[in-house]
Amino acid sequence: MSETFISLHDICRNFQVGDETVHALDHVTLDIHAGDYISVMGPSGSGKSTLLNMLGLLDQTDAGSYRFEGRELATLPEEARAQVRRKKIGFIFQSFHLIPRLSAAENVELPLMLTGMPSSERAPKVQAALQSLGLSDRADHRPAQLSGGQQQRVAIARATILQAPLLLADEPTGNLDSHSSAEVIRILEDLNARGITLVVVTHDTEIGKRARRRIRMVDGKVAGES
């Protein structure tokens, strides 16, 4: 068994909707090991995306412990959380979240710019990332000039350019046709095979079944694992 990479213990996240308190995460306990390939499934409103947001430090817990590489993150101030996000976590979303006015290469380059890396060092890294995903001939294209599958590949290149050890994907094939979906999943699985820890939220049971660990959520709780 590989080392424990992430440990969630008794994580709670509540939201107030009118007079009702919604327990989006209800005492969730989960260990993730380095190199895991995990799918998170369950009905709408079960807490899947909230769990992913919690793992990605996009949301804060109301209670519980979140240890990442042995470091407690639940109580970190926002500036420190942002540093962990930049260095350790890559995000892939259903809607791509590319910046429309930037080219594919510029979108991929953005995380490197935010680290302060000099342009002379950024350029070869961006070129290599685009080439590895078959996008060299699309480097100067803006998102509107790319197909859905190409946009998602750009998003993957951007998410992995800093070689973060954790990759979180929220419905990464939700806006894609079957051919592009298969291509994106192949790319994600190749990244996992190289050692990246991959967590995928999906409604697609066929995609969910591909993961080595399959977690099912119901009403904010981990209802089972297979």
Secondary structure by P-SEA (a helix, b strand, c coil): cccccbbbcbbbbbbbccccccccccbbbbbbccccbbbbbbccccaaaaaaaaaaccccccbbbbbccccccccccaaaaaaaaaccbbbbcccccccccccaaaaaaaaaaaacccaaaaaaaaaaaaaaaccccccccccccccaaaaaaaaaaaaccccccbbbbccccccccaaaaaaaaaaaaaaaaaccbbbbbcccaaaaaaccbbbbbccccccccc
